[in-house]
């Protein structure tokens, strides 16, 4: 799952988004589509969910939206704005991964 990096601050509205990267002392602006995607990433939505919602909301073919969203996410990764979220560990008495002797 993709998640936004913790060293970022952002403001999103109907016109797009402004992202402040505190760690790298940079600022990035996104258009309205980029802001749409960014906001849903912050909400913890899966990429497939975002693609489906964006296709439905815009009427653009799902395959086109899928390609474009993935290209956009690659650009965000290259700018160190996205990270892979850690998978949840199982609850209970067991350690995961198991500690070997």
TATAWO-V120682 format. One record per residue. N is the residue number from 1. NEAR is the number of other ideal C-beta (glycine too) atoms within 8 Angstrom. Layout:
BEGIN
n,near
N,NEAR
N,NEAR
END
This chain:
BEGIN
n,near
1,7
2,9
3,10
4,11
5,11
6,4
7,7
8,11
9,6
10,11
11,6
12,9
13,7
14,4
15,6
16,11
17,13
18,10
19,13
20,9
21,15
22,8
23,7
24,7
25,5
26,6
27,7
28,9
29,8
30,12
31,8
32,8
33,8
34,11
35,15
36,10
37,14
38,14
39,10
40,11
41,13
42,9
43,6
44,6
45,9
46,6
47,11
48,6
49,9
50,13
51,12
52,9
53,10
54,14
55,13
56,7
57,7
58,7
59,5
60,8
61,6
62,9
63,6
64,8
65,13
66,10
67,8
68,8
69,13
70,9
71,8
72,10
73,12
74,8
75,8
76,9
77,9
78,6
79,8
80,9
81,11
82,11
83,7
84,6
85,7
86,4
87,4
88,4
89,5
90,6
91,3
92,4
93,2
94,6
95,5
96,6
97,4
98,6
99,5
100,3
101,2
END
